[in-house]
Structure formats: structure tokens, C-alpha cells
């Protein structure tokens, strides 16, 4: 029977403890696999961190934008940029490669619970996102004069890590359609322009007017504004930004479903 799930089949009944153990092991090995892959772990973490050091701590230190110190502004915006990258590359490239190599078919044959594979990748993306956000906050507080209370820092961390789910869904949609060779290029073609147009590199009010009007139709804009709202900046209502992220997530999941349905029909 053709379905949208790449692991659709009859599964043996398991106790809750067994299911938790399966999820935990899958998440552990997915995280370790990503950690041991320098092209993912090193670049994903260092790109936003080095960008913050250069543009926040070296070139623009002491400047302000709309009442917020630029070192504080860029902690929020580059953290959003890092979360987006960790999720898109972890899901978009990871799923595309494993799909192309037949790894998904092998997982399907192993009677793995359907959500374990995807849940592990979400947790891995959220873990790398948390590492990036924490590193940027530490740099900002230590060297950039950023002032964040404990509760404020925890809210910022929680918001950005939760927001990673939207970009996991976006990556899943890419991975469901793209081949292993095309996925990295597609991710970069979306990741970098969307980051710029969403005000993650340059404050949104300094962008050309047509980009300011375009930004609200891009997912990174909404997560960026949520992050900025926690450090004294941000535009628009918090609820509207969360609503937009939920809407984008559902759209991306629907696109991914179509991709997996296509694979099921092709593979019989």
C-alpha cells in the first residue's frame, strides 16, 4: 500500500520503555554522526560564530540600531542564522543523501518506529542550534558588552531552539525531493539569500525598501524578530510571528509528504 511515510508498514507492539530506548539510541548516533562530520559540525558552528566576531565584535562594535547595541542585535540575528543553517543542512542534505543511498529503505526494513528517524534528526538539529546560540551569547556577554539576564538568556535559547523545528520541516521538504548531489546547492541557494533578505546580516531597517516588504514572507524573518523582541528590538506582534512559523512548518511538511508519496509510488 502506498503512503506518504517512508517507513509505513506493520510494526510490532513495544513497551513504552523500548520505544524510548529506540528513540534515544537513534538520536545519540545521529548526533555523534553529525558531530564527527567536520563539513557539518565545524562549518555549521563556526560560520555564524566567526561572522559575529567579525561584524559584531570587530567592525561594528559600539554602534547601535533602533536603540539596540549592534553586538546585542547580532547575537539574536546571527543566532537565528545559525539555527537555520544547522536545521537546513542537517535535514535537507542529510535526508537527501540517505534517501539517495538507500538508507531510508534499510531503516524501513528494520521495523523502526516511523518517528524515530525524523525525531532523531530534529533533536540533533536542536542540539546544534543550542550550541550555536550559547556560544554567541557567551561571546556577546564576554567581549561585546551584551547584557542578558538569566531568564532573558533562557527565553532566547528556548525561542530559537523551538524555532529550529520550522527549518527542520523546510529541510525535510528539500530532502524529500532533492538528490544527494543537488541538495547542498539547493540549501545554499535558499539559506544565504533568505538570511540576507530577512535582516539577519544587516538590520532590516537598513535594507532596501523592496526587501523590507519581502521579508515577512520569509520564515527566517519571523524567527529573527522573535529573537530580537527578547533583546529589546523586534517588529510586529509576537503571536503573529509564531503563527507564521507554524504555518510555514505545516506547508513544508505537506511538501515533504508529497515527496515521500512520489518515492513510494516509484518504488512500488
N, C-alpha and C positions, 0 to 999 in steps of 0.2 A: 504494500500500500504506500502510495507517495504522500509524504507530508513535508512540512517546512522545516522539520528538525533533523539535523544530520545524524542524530543518534536515536531516531524513532524506531522502537521495537519493544518487545515484551521484556520487562526487567524482573528478576527475582525479587521477592519481598525481602527487605532487610530491616533490621532493628535500627532505631534512631542512632545509636552509638556507632554502628557500622557505617551508616551514611555520613555521619560527621567525620569519621576517620578517613573515608574516601575523599571527602572534600578537603580535609586538612592536608592529606598527602599530595593531592593534585596541586593545591595551592603552594605547598612547600617546594615541590620540584619545578613548578612553573617559575616561581620566584628565583630559585637557585639557577635555573637555566638562563633566565634573563640577566641575572647578576654576573654570570660567567661569560656573557657575550659582550665584550667591550664595545662593539659597534652600537649596541643598545644602551647598556648601563652607563658607560663613561660619557658618550655623547649626549644622552638624554639628560643626565645630571649636569654636566659641565656647560652645555650650551647656554641655558638661562643664567647659571651662576656667573660665568665669565662675562656674559652680556651685562649683568647687573654691576659687576666690578668695574667694567669699562665705562658704561654710560651713566651709572648711578654714582659710584664712588670716585671715579677719576675725572670724567669730563664735565659732569653737571652738578657736582657736589655744591651744596649751599643754595641752589636755585629752588624756586617754588612755582607751583602751578595751581591756580584756583585755590590758593590758601593752604595747599598741602606741600610739604617739603618734597623735592623730587626724589630723594632717597627713599622716602616713605611711599610715594606714589609708585615707584618702580618695584618695590618689594611686592606690592599687590599685583601689578600688571605682569611683571616677569614671572611671578609665581603662577599666574594664570597661564602664561605662555608655556611654562614648564609642565604643568599638569596636562595641558592639551597635547604636548609632544609625547609625554610618557604614555598617554592613553591611545593616541592615534597610531604610534609606531608599535606599541605592544599588541594592539588588536588588529589594526589594519594590515601591517606587514606580517605579524605573527600568524594570524589566521590564514592569510593568503598563501604563505609559504607552506603551512601544514596541510592546507587543502590541496595545494599543488603536488605535494609529496605523498599524498595518500594517508597522512597521519590521522585525519578525521575518520576515514573509513576503518582504520585499525582501532581507534578508540570506540567506534560504534560496535565493532565485533567483540569488544571486551566487556560488554554489559555494564559499562559505566553509566551512572545516573546522568541524564541529559544535561543537568545544570552544573555538574562538577567541572567540566572542561571550561565552560564560559565563566562560571563563578570564580575559578582559579585565576583566570586572566583579569577579571575585574579587580580581584584582591591584589594581584601583582601590580596592576596599573595604579591602584590607590596607594599601595605601599611606596612605589617610586615617587608618586606625586607628593606624599607626605615628606619623604626625604628631601625633595627639592624645596618645598615650602619651608621646612625647618631650616635648611641651610641658608636660604635667602633671608629669613628673619634673623638668624644669628649674625650674618654678615651686616645686615642693616643696623641692628641694635649695637653691635660691637664697633663697627667702623663708620657707620653712616649717620649716627645721631638719631636713629629711629626710636621712638618711644612707644612701646606696646605693653600694655598691662597683661597679666597672665590670662585673664578672662578674654581680653580682646585677641590675644595671640591664638588662643584655643578656638575661638569663634572663626577666625580667619583660616586656620588649619582645617577645621571641620567643614567650612563652606567650600573651600577649594577641593578637598578630597571627595566630598559628596558630589561636587560639580563634575568630577572626573567621569562619572557614570555616563553623562551625555556624550562625551568624546569617545568613551568605550563603545557606545552604540554606533557612533559615526564610524569608528574604525571597523566595527563588525560589518557594517554595510559595505565598506570598501573591500574588506577581506572576503566577503561573500561573492563578489563579482570579479575582483582583480586577480590576475595571475601572480605568481611569486616574483617574477621579474618586473612587472608593471607596478606592483603595489607601492614600493618605496617612492617612485617618481610621482605617483598619484597623490600619496600622502604629502609630499613636499609641495606639490602644486597647490594643495589646499591649505596646508598648515601655515606656510610663510605668508602668503598674501592675506589670508584671513586674519592672522595675528596683527599685521600692519594696519589693515583697514579697520580693525576693532579697537585701535588705540592702545595696543599692548606695548608697542615700541615707542611711540610718540603720543603724548596726551591727545585725547580725542578732539579737544577744542583747538588744537594746532594743526589738525589735518584739513585738507581742502573740504569745502562745504559739501561737495557731492559724496565724499567718503563719510562725512558725518551723517548724511541721510541714509547711506547704505548700511552703516554699522549695525543698526538694530535688527537687520535680517540675518545677521551672522551670530552663531552660537557663542563664540568667544567674547563678544561684546557684553553679553548678559552676565557671564560668569565674572568677567573683569569688573563690571560695575558693581556686582555684589561684593567682590573683594574690596574695591575702593570705598564702598559705603562703610566698611568696617574700620577704615583708617582715616576717615574724615573727608572723603571725596565721594564720587559716585553720582550718577544721574538716574532719574526715574525712580519708580516705586519698587521696593524690594520684592513684593509679591508678584509684580509683573515680570520681573527678571526670572524668578523661579518658575513661573508659569511658562515662559518662553523656553527655558531649558527642558522642562518636562515635555512640552510639545515637540521640540526638536528630537528628544530621545525617542518618543513614540514613532515619529516619522522615520528615523534611522532604523529602528527595529523592524518597521514594516518593510523597508527597502531590503534589509538583510533577510527577512523571511522570503521575499521573492527570489533572492539569490539562491537560498538553500532549496527552495522549491524547484528551481531550474536544475540544480545539481541532482536532485532526487529523480527528476524526470529523465535526465541524460543517463544516469547510472542505472536506471531501471528500478 
